[in-house]
Amino acid sequence: MAQIRFRNTNQRINDEQKVLEFLQSQEVLYEHWDASKLPERLQENFVLTDAEKAEVLATFKAEIDELSARRGYKIWDLITLSDATPNLDELLKKFEAVHTHTEDEIRAITAGQGIFIIKGSDDIGYFDVELTAGDVISVPENKVHFFTLMNNRAIVAVRLFIESNGWIAEPYEDPSFIKS
């Protein structure tokens, strides 16, 4: 279940309904899929073969199809990040740069943990959305954000796209942003 941490106060929201309500107020979609339906051997496996990636996508086919039909996504894939990922630190530098996109950035976490840091309304400032297996988030197009891994440095996520060219970040300079 996702949790929220406000960067300017360090306050947290841990209750699922309150997390949902807060994210809705910030125009961020949040849903939850049943991650336990994934075969146990894939639940904490962060080095997947192409066949295992296809199995993860097949396991969540109904959810992917329903979400795609509802929100207009046309393509999807699976991203796996862990210390076994070649050039992980270089990839994280790209993901950790504050940016926007011209389409939603949606991730359905099937294993591991990650954090989306999102710029909220002026009274909120930046907040962390800490995600675990089963959490689905969609950061709206043009909403300032970035992504990083949590301490375990491992995640598997379904990525959905409208555009066939996939993940393209537009850098966003924000002098008010301080990493914490």
N, C-alpha and C positions, 0 to 999 in steps of 0.2 A: 504494500500500500504506500502511495506517495505521501511525502511529508513536505511541508513548506517551512523555509527558514528565511526570515526577513534580515537582510544584510545590515540595515541601518540600526536595528534594535536587538538582533539575535533572538527575537521571539520566534516561537514555532507553532505551527498548526499540525496536529497529529491525527485528529478525528477525520475519517474518510469523508463524511458529509460536509464538514467545514472546509476540507481541502477542495472538494468539488465546487462548493459555492464560491470560495475565494477565486479559484482559477476561472470560473465562469465570469466573475466580475472583472477579470483581467482579459477576457476574450480568448482564453486558452482552453481548448478542448481537453478533457480528461475522462478516460474510461478505464475499465478494468476487464482483462481477459483472464480466463482460468488457466494459469500457467501449469497447474498440476496435471493437465491432460497431456503434456509433453512427456514422452517416455523418460523414465528416471535416468537412464544413461546419458540423456541430452540436457538434463536440468542444470547441471553445473559443469558442462563441457564447453570450453571456450576455444578449442582448436577443433574445428569441424571440417570434415571432408565435404566435397561437393554433394555427395549422396546424403550426408547427414543434414546439410543445409536444406536440401530439397525436402527432406523428411520434416524438418521444423516448419517450413512453409506449408507443406501438405497438412500438417497437424492443425494449423490455424487457418486453413483455406476458407472455411465458412465465415470466420471473423473478418478476414482480409476482403473477401468478396462483398460482405455486407457494408463494411466501412468504405470500400471503394465505390460502391453503387451510391451510397449516401453522400459522399464528399467529392466524387469525381476523379479519384486516383486511377491511373491507367497502368502504371508499372510498379513493381516492388522487388526488393531483394532482401538479403540478410547480411548484416554487418557483424563481424566478430572482432572484438578488441581485447587483447590481454598482453601480458608480458611476452608471450610467444609470438605476437604480431611483429613482423619485421618493421623497423622504423616507427614503432609505436609513439615514441616521444615526438617525432616529426609530425605524425598525423595529429597528435593531440594539440600541437602548436596551432595547426590550421583550425581545428574545432574550437580551441579556446580563445581565438581572436573574436572580439565583439563584432557582430555582423547582423545582416538581415538577409531575407530571400524574397524572390518575386513570387513564391508560392509557399504554402504551409510547409513547415518542417515537422513531419510526423514520425514518431518512433513507438513501436510496440515492443517492450522489453520482454524477452522470453527467458533470459537467464542473466544473473549478475546485477550490477547496480550502476547508476550514472546520475548526473546532475545537469539539469538545464538551469542556467542562470538567465533570468528574464528581466527586462526593464519594465517595471509596472508603471502605473499612473504616478503623477508627480508626488502625491502624498505617500506613496508606498516606496518608491525607488526600486532598486534591484532586489530580487528575491530568488532563492534557490528552490527548485522542485527536485527533491531527492526521490529517485525512481528505483523500484525493484521489479522482479519478475511478475508479469501480469499487468503492469501499469502501461497505459497507452496515453500519449500526449501529442497534441498538435499545436505548435506555436504558429500563430497566424502569419501570413505573408506581411512583410515590412515591419514586424515586431522585433525590436532589438533584443538579442540574446547571444548566448554561446553555450557550449556543452563541454563537460569534462567527466572523467571517471571518478569514482569514489576510491577510498583507500584500497579496496581489493583489486583495483585496476583491471577489471574484467567485466565484459558485457556482451550479450548477444541481443540484437534488435532487428525487427522487421522495419524496413524503411519503405515508405510509399511516396510516389511522386505523380504529379500531373504531367509534367514535361519529361520527354524522353531523355534529356541530357542530364537528369539526376541532380545531385547536390551541387549547387553553385552559390557561393556566399558573396554577398556584397559588403565589403568592409564598412564599419561604422565607427567613426571617431567620436568618443564621448569623454571629454576631459573630466567629467564628474565621476566616472567609473574608477573605483579602486578595488583591485582584487583582494579578497579576504578569505 
